[in-house]
């Protein structure tokens, strides 16, 4: 299971760690774009030193209640960071966006992956993704970020999420996205109760059987607070536990804030797997 990300080929039968680099006003409290870019690159550099294979650069918060961002604002936030990281660091830069313009710009600046929490459903997104020739991550979200956590309901969460993802796969492949450039993501925390999230976590092997590599993100999320009673700043152990389960269940890319600790956990899983007889 190999996939090429802007010239870098990776074996996705292994688990890789993706570091999160948010470029939103609350992520760096500083006084300007230059400073923000510098700090974002610094953060990415540390993540690479800690073992990240990917860094995911995003300029629009998808947290419930977050203010929407104009396309121009998103471009202004993300472009210099993508360009600087792609030029300076040996890492696959993923661009976390639903905007066709940001996808095109990100690709031209050296991004290697499009990570879209809206699964390329915005106008022009599928066409833009095809044009870039980059792999895409299609994520499931029920509803919209502002309201998605208001009593989400499913007939059967695992089947419903799988059906949505396979429908998006069909649309994307018909439009020209090659099957071997698609990753799928059940979208932990995006329109799901704690029970839905943990049912999806338990069913990751089933999701793998859809035939596409998986990317997941649970780092510091509410679902971990709901079972541990911990605030966001205290969720590292639970995040590492969730990442460990993901690696054991064959997830290819694990999106996290805490790269060093997660890479250690993935290495333990890999050591066990290569020792198994
Ligand atoms: C941007 N973003 C925030 N959470 C995410 C998740 O769980 N998966 C993906 N693919 N992107 C996410």
Boltz pocket constraint, residues with backbone or C-beta under 6 A from the ligand:
constraints:
  - pocket:
      binder: B
      contacts: [[A, 58], [A, 62], [A, 96], [A, 115], [A, 116], [A, 117], [A, 137], [A, 139], [A, 185], [A, 187], [A, 188], [A, 215], [A, 216], [A, 217], [A, 218], [A, 255]]
      max_distance: 6.0
